Each structure stands twice: as structure tokens, then as C-alpha cells.
Amino acid sequence: MWFTGLNFNVSDPEAFARCVEGIRKSISTPDHFFCSDNLITWNKNLGFLGNQRFWDTVRRNSTNNIELSIIWRTYILCWFARYAKAINGDFVEVGAYEGNTANIILEEADLAATGKSYFIYDAFDHSEKDINHAMPEHGPDLYNKVCARFDKYEFVKVVKGYVPDSFALNFPEKIAFAHIDLNQAPAEVGALRQIIPVLAPGAVIILDDYGWHAYHQQKEAEDPLFAEYGLEVLELPTGQGLVLNHYS
Ligand SMILES: C[S@@+](CC[C@H](N)C(=O)[O-])C[C@H]1O[C@@H](n2cnc3c(N)ncnc32)[C@H](O)[C@@H]1O
């Protein structure tokens, strides 16, 4: 089982490719090798890569190569989404963009069968004043596209506007699962200040950017906030941060 995908922050792609090839040639398990999303590892089972149903879900809901490259992050999200089905409360995706990850999660967890709602937040557009970077699909049409995408799922609530202010428009009473991916610290801290108090016992938060050095301001701003609630973030090799609400 081997897989290579996109890596970020590479300044010399040719030199990088030569080094990766050098690593593969120098290890005893070149057929058990993973190089994608800034993770290089070998001699691991990578069992999730052999799950055809999972691949089909990811491919069906992907609009570019990035979703395929971040497959390990998505595997972790889907695992915890299935776990959170047994937890009291709804699901939230804070920073949904086109809704690709949200769509993968709701299909892989079969959220339609749970009676839970899935709240999806984004500005869906970009202004020069925004701290987070612009993305290619940002614009006046994105909100309508995302609404149309989830139209068949009555339990999905697409909320347009700036987080955390947009939470006033529609927000769950209890949260079982939160995926937070805003690429900026102030709005994530604002979101977490409202999300943490309504976490159900056993609820999970996954912070997409927490372990990435490029977004270290998020870790620095969020660690003290979690500590106020007696919670600690587990930094994962994928760059995600994982929080389990072990309080009742
Ligand atoms: C990396 S994208 C999210 C990708 C998405 N989670 C996925 O996996 O498919 C980050 C998104 O956060 C949104 N965002 C950043 N700051 C925001 C804020 N304060 N309020 C609402 N949306 C925001 C951006 O518009 C952007 O679409």
C-alpha cells in the first residue's frame, strides 16, 4: 500500500521529488510508503487507504486534488464523526468553504439516519479586510452553490456570515462534533468561546490548523482558552488538533 499526493510549503519541487525518491529507494518497505500533506512515513499498515467505499465517498465529493491529498485528515474526521453519532448533540463545520469535507463526513457517518442537524458556517466570500486568505471559489455565488449542494438534506443548515457573529442566526443547543477550519486565530477563538460551553459530555472538536506551524497563532491563542475549561488539545501528526470533552 503506497500513496503520494500534494505537499505544501515546498520551495523546490524538483529537489523535493528527488529526495522522496531517495527515501523510497533507501527503505526496506518501499511498497508501504506514504508521502502527502507534509507527512512522509513507511512501514505502516495505512488500512484506511484500502477502504474502497471511503475512497469513493472522498472522490465523489472532491473538487480538486487537495481532498485526495488530505486523505489521512479526512479519515480521522470520519472516524470521529462515526464516534460522535452516539453522543448527544448536533454536528458543526465552522469554515465549510465548498462543503466538500462536510459532505464526506455526512455520508461516511450516515448522518441522515441519526436525527442530528449539521450546522455549516462560512462567509462564502472574501474581502480584503479578512485575515484569512482568499480561496478560488470565494465569491457571490458560493453560498447559493453550497445551499443547492445540501438542498436534499433537510438536516443541514447552511449559515452565511462572519463567525462568530453568524452563530446568532442559527446555533445548536448541544454539540457532539465540531470541525473548525477558519485559517485564522481571532474568529476561531470567538467560535470556541461559544462552542465549548455547549459541548455534550464526550463531544469531540477537531481543529484543522492547530498543528501547522504556518498557523501557530491559532495554537497559541487556543491553548489557554481550552485550559480555562480544563481541556487539552492533542496535536496529531496530520496537523490537526483533537479535543475530547471528558467532562459531564
Ligand atoms: C480552508 S477553508 C475550509 C475548508 C473546509 N473545512 C473543507 O475542508 O472543505 C476556510 C474557510 O473559512 C472561512 N472563514 C474564515 N474566517 C471566517 C469567518 N470569520 N467567518 C466565516 N467564515 C470564515 C473562509 O471563507 C473559508 O471558506
The ligand as a Tripos MOL2 file, in Angstrom:
@<TRIPOS>MOLECULE
LIG
   27    29     1     0     0
SMALL
NO_CHARGES

@<TRIPOS>ATOM
      1 C1         -9.7880   26.1570    4.4730 C.3       1 LIG1
      2 S1        -11.4010   26.7310    4.1460 S.3       1 LIG1
      3 C2        -12.4260   25.4980    4.8290 C.3       1 LIG1
      4 C3        -12.3770   24.1830    4.0890 C.3       1 LIG1
      5 C4        -13.4100   23.1940    4.5650 C.3       1 LIG1
      6 N1        -13.3680   22.9920    6.0020 N.3       1 LIG1
      7 C5        -13.1960   21.8510    3.9000 C.2       1 LIG1
      8 O1        -12.4760   21.0250    4.5000 O.co2     1 LIG1
      9 O2        -13.7280   21.5820    2.8280 O.co2     1 LIG1
     10 C6        -11.5510   28.0330    5.2870 C.3       1 LIG1
     11 C7        -12.8900   28.7460    5.2090 C.3       1 LIG1
     12 O3        -13.0560   29.5410    6.3750 O.3       1 LIG1
     13 C8        -13.8470   30.6470    6.0270 C.3       1 LIG1
     14 N2        -13.6970   31.6840    7.0510 N.ar      1 LIG1
     15 C9        -12.5570   32.2040    7.5750 C.ar      1 LIG1
     16 N3        -12.8340   33.0940    8.5140 N.ar      1 LIG1
     17 C10       -14.1860   33.1630    8.6150 C.ar      1 LIG1
     18 C11       -15.0900   33.8750    9.4460 C.ar      1 LIG1
     19 N4        -14.6820   34.7370   10.3880 N.pl3     1 LIG1
     20 N5        -16.4030   33.6650    9.2810 N.ar      1 LIG1
     21 C12       -16.8660   32.7950    8.3590 C.ar      1 LIG1
     22 N6        -16.0670   32.0890    7.5430 N.ar      1 LIG1
     23 C13       -14.7370   32.2650    7.6740 C.ar      1 LIG1
     24 C14       -13.3480   31.0600    4.6590 C.3       1 LIG1
     25 O4        -14.3450   31.7740    3.9650 O.3       1 LIG1
     26 C15       -13.0100   29.7090    4.0170 C.3       1 LIG1
     27 O5        -14.0270   29.2870    3.1480 O.3       1 LIG1
@<TRIPOS>BOND
     1     1     2 1
     2     2     3 1
     3     2    10 1
     4     3     4 1
     5     4     5 1
     6     5     6 1
     7     5     7 1
     8     7     8 2
     9     7     9 1
    10    10    11 1
    11    11    12 1
    12    11    26 1
    13    12    13 1
    14    13    14 1
    15    13    24 1
    16    14    15 ar
    17    14    23 ar
    18    15    16 ar
    19    16    17 ar
    20    17    18 ar
    21    17    23 ar
    22    18    19 1
    23    18    20 ar
    24    20    21 ar
    25    21    22 ar
    26    22    23 ar
    27    24    25 1
    28    24    26 1
    29    26    27 1
@<TRIPOS>SUBSTRUCTURE
     1 LIG1         1 GROUP 0 **** ****
